[in-house]
Every structure is written in structure tokens, then in C-alpha cells.
Amino acid sequence: MNTFNRRVFINRSALTLGSVVLGSGILGSSCGNRKKYSVATLSGDIDCNKLGTTLMHEHILWFAGPMGENAGYSPIPDDLESETVDFAVSLLNDAARVGIDTVVDLTPFRPVNLYKRIAERTTVKIIASTGFYRRSKVPKWMADIEDEKQMEERMLREVTDGIDNTDIRAGIIKVAGEGATLSDWEKKVFRAAARVNKTTAIPIATHTGGALEQFDILVKTGADPHRIMLSHVDVGRKGNPGELMTIVKEGGYLEVDTFGQDFYTPRAELVSFLRSLCDAGFTNKVIISIDSNWHWENREKIFEGAGPPNFDANAANRTFAYMITDAVPMLLKSGFNIKDINTFLVDNPCNYFSGLS
């Protein structure tokens, strides 16, 4: 297992880029001069223009199951809770040192007690999510919910009252599709999420296979297109946004997070995908993140990609800090400028939460 060495990135030149240019907001956020909108974080509500440099698609904690070969949900072992919290805090604090201000956690089933302990030990603002992930990869009690109204009530409760009988409210809704088209169960989830968005203005993030179908069902059910983010949309696109341009033209956001994962999207294709959107005038609709996640497996910390089928020796380097230490320098070398980066990481997250075009 290639474990992450924090001393490595602290000494990299990208530290200055993150903490000075992005973290301090030298270029500023367009939200700062507009109406203020608040966002719920684990540490309390904040104005959108205080989010700073934001990673919009991340996972503070993740879980090993269920998988096809590992039926049943596998939570964090009780005797590893303290080490789990310590490790999560270390990753967030490493990110803070290079200029990350806010992390959006898109794990809609999570031990909120552990998240609260983590939030108390870092300066990084954490936004929790409600919603439903892929049916095959959620706890059984979530997968067994069939009633659309019950789905809606759960999400509404977690964004208005709190998660698991706490006063910690979710600041974003996460929904997901298993494949290229939505199943009947997934359509229920998406319609329920859209109604909660319509009622509360809480934004929606998706895990996407078929982005256009997902966007259409959300908008047709009443969701605000300016508060919809379709994730992982570069995968399999060969660098071409194609019909996804329809989404940005109608106000939605496209999120890319496969930096350093050529097995999902080769670097040249990732750059081409982003470049096509920017050249078409939609820099203001691009969001970038890392989708960093790790889980316990046989009592070892395993980052996504480290195991089969990819066996990526660099998987453990893709932490939250990787955005500043690796992804941003790569984008700058590929022809993007600091203003573009600031738009991706500061302005667009702010505008997304605010519902601004």
C-alpha cells in the first residue's frame, strides 16, 4: 500500500499557489458582490461568499461494502474509530495547509457522530449531504425504501431539521444512477430530490451515468437547473462534451474529478474536455474536484484505484490536497490560467450554492 507522505507535498511549490492565490481569494469571488446565501456546514451556517477554495465532490469517510463479492454493508470497525477520525483529520489539515477552505462530502449515509468529531479538529469547513447513492452500494435499510414520499421526507428532514437526531443539517443532496439509464427506483429518488430542491433551494449533486436523463428528470420535476451538478461527466467522453453542452446552456454545472486517474480519463482527454467547455464560453459552469475516498479493507487503508482492477500505485496520493499539489499545476501547464482555476474552485461553487447563473 502506497501510504501518503504529508512531508512530500508540503515542500512542493504548489503550496504557495494554493495558500496565496486561491485560499486567500486574491482574485475574489463574484458572490461577494451579490445577495448572500447561507450554506449549512458541520460547524454552522456560513455565507456562500465565505466558502473560499472548495472541493465539491469528496468523501471524508467511505466504506468497503457492499460489493458484488462482498454482500452486505460493512461499516467502520468500532476498534478503528479513533484511528479513522485521526486519519481523516490529518487529510483535511493537510488540505488546509495548501489552501483548501471547504470540502463537500457526498456520502449520503455516514456516521454523523464521527463527522462531528472530525469537524471539531480542522479549520476546513465540511458540508454534509443527504440523499441516496447507488442502490447496490448503500446500507440495506436505504436500498429497501420503495416509497417515493418516504424518500422525500428523509431528505427534507435532513436539510431542515438535522441528521440522525442531531442539529447538523445537510447542505447538499446527493443522488446517483447505477448505469446509463435510470431504474424505476432511481427515478423515484431523483423526483424526490427535485421536490426537496424546489421546496428548500438546497442544491443537488449526481453520480452520473446518463447525465442528460438525470438533468431532465430533475428539471421537469421542478429542480432549479442552476443548482444541479452532474459529476464524473468526463469519463468515457474521449475529451468531447458533445450533447452535455445542453446542460450548461440550461444552467447546470458539469463536474470533473479524474485527475491522476488515467484508467478513467487519460490526462489529454481530461484537458480537452475542460478546454472545450471553456472555449465555448462555459468556464462559469465547470467544477473540479478530486473525489478522494478511502476505506478499511482487512484493517488497511485503501484508496480508490489501489485495488483491482486498476492496482494504481499512486492511489494514496489522491487526497484532498492533491488538487493544489498536482491537479492545479497540471492545468496551468496545460494552458489554463489562474483566473480559470479561481473560477472552477471559488466562484462556481459559490454560485452553485447561490443558484446564480
Backbone hydrogen bonds, N-H to C=O, Kabsch-Sander energy under -0.5 kcal/mol:
donor,donor_aa,acceptor,acceptor_aa,energy
3,T,1,M,-1.2
6,R,4,F,-0.7
8,V,5,N,-1.2
9,F,5,N,-0.8
10,I,6,R,-1.7
11,N,7,R,-1.1
12,R,9,F,-1.5
15,L,12,R,-1.6
16,T,13,S,-1.1
17,L,13,S,-0.9
18,G,14,A,-2.5
19,S,15,L,-2.6
20,V,16,T,-2.1
21,V,16,T,-0.8
21,V,17,L,-1.1
22,L,17,L,-1.5
23,G,18,G,-3.5
25,G,22,L,-1.3
26,I,21,V,-1.0
27,L,21,V,-0.6
28,G,25,G,-0.7
32,G,29,S,-1.5
33,N,30,S,-1.1
34,R,31,C,-1.9
39,V,46,I,-3.1
41,T,44,G,-0.6
42,L,126,I,-2.7
44,G,41,T,-1.6
46,I,39,V,-2.2
48,C,37,Y,-3.1
50,K,47,D,-2.2
51,L,48,C,-1.9
54,T,52,G,-0.5
54,T,345,L,-3.0
55,L,102,T,-2.4
56,M,54,T,-0.7
56,M,288,I,-0.5
58,E,104,V,-2.0
59,H,292,S,-1.3
62,W,294,W,-0.7
64,A,74,S,-0.8
65,G,74,S,-0.5
67,M,70,N,-1.4
70,N,67,M,-1.3
80,L,77,P,-1.9
81,E,78,D,-1.4
84,T,80,L,-2.4
85,V,81,E,-2.6
86,D,82,S,-2.5
87,F,83,E,-2.4
88,A,84,T,-2.4
89,V,85,V,-2.6
90,S,86,D,-2.1
91,L,87,F,-2.1
92,L,88,A,-2.0
93,N,89,V,-2.8
94,D,90,S,-2.1
95,A,91,L,-1.8
96,A,92,L,-2.3
97,R,93,N,-1.8
98,V,94,D,-0.9
98,V,95,A,-0.6
99,G,96,A,-1.2
100,I,95,A,-2.5
101,D,53,T,-2.2
102,T,53,T,-2.1
103,V,125,K,-3.0
104,V,55,L,-2.9
105,D,103,V,-0.6
105,D,127,I,-3.0
106,L,58,E,-3.1
106,L,104,V,-0.7
112,V,110,R,-1.4
114,L,111,P,-1.1
115,Y,111,P,-1.9
116,K,112,V,-2.3
117,R,113,N,-1.6
118,I,114,L,-2.3
119,A,115,Y,-2.7
120,E,116,K,-1.6
121,R,118,I,-1.7
122,T,119,A,-1.1
125,K,101,D,-2.7
127,I,103,V,-2.3
128,A,126,I,-0.6
130,T,172,I,-2.1
132,F,174,K,-2.0
137,K,134,R,-2.2
138,V,135,R,-0.9
142,M,139,P,-1.2
143,A,139,P,-2.1
144,D,140,K,-2.1
145,I,142,M,-1.3
146,E,144,D,-0.6
151,M,147,D,-1.9
152,E,148,E,-2.3
153,E,149,K,-2.6
154,R,150,Q,-2.1
155,M,151,M,-2.1
156,L,152,E,-2.8
157,R,153,E,-2.5
158,E,154,R,-2.0
159,V,155,M,-1.4
160,T,156,L,-1.6
161,D,157,R,-2.6
162,G,157,R,-2.2
163,I,168,I,-2.3
166,T,163,I,-1.0
169,R,167,D,-0.7
170,A,158,E,-2.9
171,G,128,A,-2.6
172,I,128,A,-0.8
173,I,203,P,-2.6
174,K,130,T,-3.1
175,V,205,A,-2.3
177,G,207,H,-2.2
179,G,181,T,-0.5
187,K,183,S,-2.3
188,K,184,D,-1.6
189,V,185,W,-1.9
190,F,186,E,-2.7
191,R,187,K,-2.5
192,A,188,K,-2.6
193,A,189,V,-2.5
194,A,190,F,-2.4
195,R,191,R,-1.9
196,V,192,A,-1.8
197,N,193,A,-2.5
198,K,194,A,-2.4
199,T,195,R,-1.9
200,T,196,V,-2.7
201,A,197,N,-2.9
204,I,227,R,-2.9
205,A,173,I,-3.3
206,T,229,M,-2.5
207,H,175,V,-1.9
208,T,206,T,-0.6
208,T,231,S,-0.8
210,G,179,G,-0.7
211,A,209,G,-0.8
214,Q,210,G,-2.0
215,F,211,A,-2.9
216,D,212,L,-2.6
217,I,213,E,-2.3
218,L,214,Q,-1.9
219,V,215,F,-2.5
220,K,216,D,-2.8
221,T,217,I,-1.2
222,G,219,V,-1.5
223,A,218,L,-2.6
227,R,224,D,-2.3
228,I,225,P,-1.2
229,M,204,I,-2.2
230,L,253,Y,-2.7
231,S,206,T,-1.5
231,S,229,M,-0.6
233,V,255,E,-1.5
235,V,232,H,-1.3
236,G,264,Y,-0.7
237,R,234,D,-1.9
240,N,237,R,-1.7
244,L,241,P,-2.5
245,M,242,G,-1.8
246,T,243,E,-1.7
247,I,244,L,-1.0
248,V,244,L,-1.2
249,K,245,M,-2.3
250,E,246,T,-1.3
251,G,248,V,-1.2
252,G,247,I,-2.4
253,Y,228,I,-2.5
254,L,285,K,-2.5
255,E,230,L,-3.0
256,V,287,I,-2.3
261,Q,258,T,-2.3
264,Y,261,Q,-2.0
265,T,261,Q,-2.2
269,E,266,P,-0.6
270,L,266,P,-2.4
271,V,267,R,-2.6
272,S,268,A,-2.2
273,F,269,E,-2.5
274,L,270,L,-2.3
275,R,271,V,-3.0
276,S,272,S,-2.4
277,L,273,F,-1.5
278,C,274,L,-2.3
279,D,275,R,-3.0
280,A,276,S,-1.3
281,G,278,C,-1.8
282,F,277,L,-2.6
285,K,282,F,-2.0
286,V,283,T,-1.4
287,I,254,L,-2.4
289,S,256,V,-2.2
291,D,57,H,-1.5
295,H,302,I,-2.0
297,E,300,E,-2.5
300,E,297,E,-1.2
302,I,295,H,-2.9
302,I,300,E,-0.6
303,F,301,K,-0.5
304,E,293,N,-2.0
306,A,303,F,-2.3
310,N,307,G,-0.9
311,F,307,G,-2.7
312,D,305,G,-3.3
313,A,311,F,-0.6
315,A,312,D,-1.5
317,N,314,N,-1.8
318,R,315,A,-1.6
319,T,317,N,-2.1
322,Y,319,T,-1.2
323,M,320,F,-1.3
324,I,321,A,-1.2
325,T,321,A,-2.3
326,D,322,Y,-2.3
327,A,322,Y,-2.4
328,V,323,M,-2.8
330,M,326,D,-2.0
331,L,327,A,-2.3
332,L,328,V,-2.5
333,K,329,P,-2.3
334,S,330,M,-1.2
335,G,332,L,-1.3
336,F,331,L,-2.2
341,I,337,N,-2.2
342,N,338,I,-2.8
343,T,339,K,-2.1
344,F,340,D,-2.5
345,L,341,I,-2.5
346,V,342,N,-2.5
347,D,342,N,-1.7
348,N,343,T,-2.7
350,C,346,V,-1.5
351,N,347,D,-2.9
352,Y,348,N,-2.6
353,F,349,P,-2.1
354,S,350,C,-1.6
355,G,351,N,-1.4
356,L,351,N,-2.2
